[in-house]
Amino acid sequence: MYDIKDINLAPSGEKKIDWVRKNCSILHSLEEDFAKTLPFKGVKVALSIHLEAKTAYLCKVLAAGGAEMYITGSNPLSTQDDVAAALVKAGLNVFAWYNCTPEEYDSCIEKVLENHCNIIIDDGGDLVNMLHTKMKDELQYVIGGCEETTTGIIRLQAMAKKDQLQFPMVMVNNADCKHLFDNRYGTGQSVWDGINRTTNLIVAGKTAVVAGYGWCGKGVAMRAKALGAQVIVTEIDPIKAIEAVMDGYSVMPMHEAAKVGDFFVTVTGCDHVITCEDMKVMKNGAILCNAGHFDVEIDMAGLRKMALSTIDQRTNIVGYEVEPGKFVYVLGEGRLVNLACGDGHPAEIMDMSFAIQALSAKYLVEHKGQLNEKLSVVPKEVDNEVAERKLKFLGVTLDKLTAEQEAYLNASIVD
């Protein structure tokens, strides 16, 4: 079953997936293991993640383990149609295409979930939301799920607090082998890759404003600094603000930063982080983009209403005239700039994140009916397995504690 743009695009997608496979050593090793042990035999997996080559390889790894895959994207502008076609050619069920409407996006999610899926792999919480609202009849088939992003976990925590979550979810984003590397190094590199390839402008000597100093914000700020930008961080958390100051960045409110910034990147998971009032005081030519999951961090609705005129300046760049003769430019419609305007995180980074996904899904299957907590952390043994596999492929070895050292560390304070 499938509903995609064009099946004839498959050869291009197959090349992309093959390149990822060659650069994802952990997933490749899991693919070989899963093909032997078939941990997902008889299991239906619903997956909603940005549908590009790295996600496609995760799908193929799960399928190698016996999973029956039902796949859609998690953002209308991040699906790559050739990759979707390649997955269909490989025998997987795909419902997604680039630049679908909101109604079509929801329809694709429904087509995935109507197949009585057992494991949910989500990126932002749209599958879980649909199951708990419009498709409650499908809840009975779900063993559990995994959530990829900070935004999705925020939504899950709100549901759990209200006792609304009906099945266990593993917080993949909170695993050390996910957020310490994916959120920091992956987001940092891919955001600026998306900005640079879209604008073709220099970063050095300019001022970059980063809204939010979580792990993603840390990565974006670090890469901006490395490109030669002066970096301003905006925050609401006093501890994160001190971190930013001690990391060498200026910290100030957004409305003040708006007056001096050249590039603006929102990475908060909140809405209206950049308001119309902020945009009115920006420089002529300021460039705005978002690296949070949803397209709400920049007030796009307010901007469209306020704009005196608009111009399609380049692919994925729209200029909005906020005052006579003064334009601000928004990349990728305010959606995830690293995927709407680029190819997302590097393959070697997603190798770790998606290995956590695959092993967490396996953990859910193996512990069916045994998990009492609705929100679970990734088991430490899963985190460690991914780290150990990564170090092995990097050719890195570690020290080991001696018996005497273990005894010293485990000694009671009153011995």
GIWOUR-V667296 format. One record per backbone hydrogen bond with DSSP energy under -1.0 kcal/mol. NH is the residue of the N-H (numbers start at 1). CO is the residue of the C=O. Records with the same first field share a line. If there is no record, write none. Layout:
NH: CO / CO
This chain:
3: 94
9: 6
10: 7
13: 9
14: 10
15: 11
16: 12
17: 13
18: 14
19: 15
20: 16
21: 17
22: 18
23: 20
28: 24
29: 25
30: 26
31: 27
32: 28
33: 29
34: 30
35: 31
37: 33
38: 34
40: 65
41: 38
43: 40
45: 68
46: 119
47: 70
48: 121
49: 72
52: 50
56: 52
57: 53
58: 54
59: 55
60: 56
61: 57
62: 58
63: 59
64: 60
65: 61
66: 63
67: 62
68: 43
70: 45
71: 93
72: 47
78: 75
80: 51
84: 80
85: 81
86: 82
87: 83
88: 84
89: 85
90: 86
91: 88
92: 87
93: 69
95: 71
96: 3
99: 76
105: 101
106: 102
107: 103
108: 104
109: 105
110: 106
111: 107
112: 108
113: 109
114: 110
118: 44
119: 44
120: 144
121: 46
122: 146
129: 125
130: 126
131: 127
132: 128
135: 130
138: 135
139: 136
141: 138
142: 139
143: 118
144: 118
145: 168
146: 120
147: 170
148: 122
153: 149
154: 150
155: 151
156: 152
157: 153
158: 154
159: 155
160: 156
161: 157
162: 158
163: 160
164: 159
169: 374
170: 145
171: 376
172: 170
173: 147
174: 171
175: 172
178: 175
179: 175
180: 176
182: 178
185: 181
186: 181
187: 182
188: 184
189: 185
190: 186
191: 187
192: 188
193: 189
194: 190
195: 191
196: 192
197: 193
198: 194
199: 195
200: 196
205: 228
206: 203
208: 230
209: 263
210: 232
211: 265
212: 234
218: 214
219: 215
220: 216
221: 217
222: 218
223: 219
224: 220
225: 221
226: 222
227: 223
228: 225
229: 224
230: 206
232: 208
233: 250
234: 210
241: 237
242: 238
243: 239
244: 240
245: 241
246: 242
247: 243
248: 245
249: 244
250: 231
252: 233
257: 253
258: 254
259: 256
260: 257
261: 257
262: 207
263: 207
264: 287
265: 209
266: 289
267: 211
272: 296
273: 297
274: 297
279: 275
280: 276
285: 327
286: 283
287: 262
288: 329
289: 264
291: 266
296: 294
299: 274
300: 298
303: 299
304: 300
305: 301
306: 302
307: 303
308: 321
311: 319
313: 311 / 317
314: 317
317: 314
318: 330
319: 311
320: 328
321: 309
322: 326
323: 326
326: 323
328: 320
329: 286
330: 318
331: 288
332: 316
334: 331
335: 332
337: 290
340: 336
341: 337
344: 338
350: 346
351: 347
353: 349
354: 350
355: 351
356: 352
357: 353
358: 354
359: 355
360: 356
361: 357
362: 358
363: 359
364: 360
365: 361
366: 362
367: 363
368: 365
370: 367
376: 169
382: 379
383: 379
384: 380
385: 381
386: 382
387: 383
388: 384
389: 385
390: 386
391: 387
392: 388
393: 389
394: 390
396: 391
406: 402
407: 403
408: 404
409: 405
410: 406
415: 412
